[in-house]
Amino acid sequence: MFGNRIYKIDKNGKKRRVFWIRGLRIKFHGHNAQVILHEPVVRFRKSFMELDDNAKVIFKSSKTKLREMYISAMSKGGTIEIGHDLLPNTNCRILNYREPNLHIKIGDCCMMGPNVIVQSSDAHPIIDVETGKVINRGADVEIGDHVWMTTNVMVMKGVKIAKDCIIGANSIVSKDCPEPNSIYAGTPAKLIKSGYNWDYHFSEK
């Protein structure tokens, strides 16, 4: 396996190669994959990442901590891009795998409750027995800025979620959530209410 690299990028855009990240175990399965971390670097704890050929994982600068997160960048030539200050709870998974050239993008200041899954593929093909065609191809996922995915949310392939949205607990997001400042929930997730936003903390008022 050749050409795999881990880089840190400082505030001035200067890139330097490093060979390990505290709290993060990285496994390269192929060649020419990259992990790129912008400083200040997110703090990992008991987390695991794996990458295949030409895959790329990019974390923008963050002051938050990722605990027990699993990131699969096993889509050859695919990318996972995570915005500033992602705040996940434990046992969250970001899965970009099996099919080539898939992309997952998570915006700035998003939050994940426990056991959230974001995936760009079903991982295994479903085949029409008459035509031999695969009917469940993967597709890119894009999550806007400041989205709160609450407990046990699953975000499926091909989904776009608008900024400032809240996804209710135990929801499966299999279609776009296009309306910003809205609450979506259910299986599959549907628009519940619009005209809402959220914050990390309750005010004293």
N, C-alpha and C positions, 0 to 999 in steps of 0.2 A: 504494500500500500504506500503510494507516494503522493507528495504534494498536499497532504492534509495540513491545515494550519489553524492555530488559535491566535487571534489578534485582539489587542486592546487599542482603542482610539481615544486620545486625550481631548481636552476641550478645544485645542487648537487644530484638531484634525490630524495630528501626527499618529501614525500607526506603528505599533511595535509588536513583534511576535512574542508570545508567552507559551509555556508548555503545560500549564495546569491552572485550574481555577478552584479555589477553595470551596468545598461543599458540593462540587459538581463532578461527577464521573462522566467522561466522554469516551465513546467508542466509535472509531472510524471503521466502517466496513469496506469502503472503496477507496477511490483516489480523488484528489483535488477538491476535497470538501473544506469548508471554512466555517468557523465560529467567530463572529465579530461582536465584540462587547464595547460599547461606548462608556467612557468614564463620566461620572462615578458609576462603577459597575454594580449591577444588581447583586445582592448577597444571596448565595445559594446555600441550602442546607439539605443534605440527603437527597440530592436530585441527580437525575440520569438523563443523558442525551446520547443519541446515536445517529450517525449520518452515513449515507451511501454516496456513490460517485457524484461529484460536482454539486452536491447539495450545499445549502448555505443557511445558517441560522444567525439572525441579526437581532441584538438587543440594544435598543437605545438607552441613554443614560437613565439611571434609576437609583432611588434611595430606599427601595423596598426590599423585602426578603421573599425568596421563593423556597417553600418547604415541601419536600417530597414530591417534586414535580417530575413528570416524565415527558420528554420531548423526542418524538420520532421524526427525523428528517430523512426518511428512507425513500423519498421520491427522488429518483435520479434527476439531477438538474433542477430540482425544486427549491423553493425558498420558504422559510418561516421568518417573518419580520414582526417584532414585538416592540410596541411604542414605549414612550417614557412611563416609568412608574406603574407598571403592571402590579396589581396587588391581588395575588391568588391565595386562597386558603389551601389546606392540605389535599394531597392526592388528586391534583389536577393533571390532565393529559392533553397535549397538543400533538396531533397525529397527522403527519403529512407523509403518506407512505404508499408503497406497492406500485403505483402508476407514476410514470415519469412526468416531469415538468409541471407539477402542481404547486400552488402557492397559497399560503395562509398569511394574512395580514391582520394584526390586532392593533388597534389605535392606541393613542395616549390615554393614560389615567383610567384604564379599565380595571374592573374588579371581578374576581371569580370566587364563588362560594366553594365549599368542599365538593369534591368529586365531579367537577366540571370537565367535560370532554369536548374538544373542538377537533373535527376531522374532515379531511378533504376527499376521502375515499371510503368505500365499504370494505376495503382490504381484500375481498375475494370477489371474483366475477360471477354474475348471474347470466346464464346463457340461454337464449331462445333455442329450443331443441329443433325447430323447423328450419330456421335460417342460420343458426350457428353464431348469431351476433350477440355481443355483450351488451346488455341493456342497462347496466348500472355504472357507466364510466364515472370516474371522479371529476371534480370541478373545484375551482378556486373558492376560497372562503375569505370574506372581508368583513371585519368587525370595526365599526366606527369608534371615534374617540368617546371616552367616558360612558362606556356601556357596563352595566352591572348584570352579570350572569350569576344568578343565585344558586342555591344548593341543588346538586344533581342535574344540572342543565346539560343537554347534549346538543351541540351545534353541528349540523350535518353538512355534507358536501354541497358546494354551489351556492351557499347562503350568503346574503349581505344583510347586515344589521346596521341601521342608521345610528347616528351619534345620540348620546344622552338617553338611551333606552334602558329599560329594566326588563329582564327575562325572568318570569316567575319560577318558583321552585318546581323541580321534577318535569320541566318542559322539554320537549323535543322540537328543536327549531329546524324544520325541513324545507321551509319556504322563506323568502325574503321578509324582513321586518323593515319596511321602507319609511315609516313615519317616525321622524325624530321626536324626542321628548314624549315617549309613549311606553306603556306597559303591555308586554306580550306574554301570554301564558297558555299552557295546555299541551295536548298531544294530538295533532301537531299544534305548535304555538300559533295563536291568533291575537289580533289586536283586542285589548281589553279596554284601555282608556288612553286618551291623549291629553297633552298639556301638562305633563309632569316631568320633574327632574329628580335627581337624588344627590346625596352628599355622603361623605365618609363618616361624619359625626353628627350627632344631634346637637342643635344649638341650645343655649340655656334659656332662650325666650319661650 
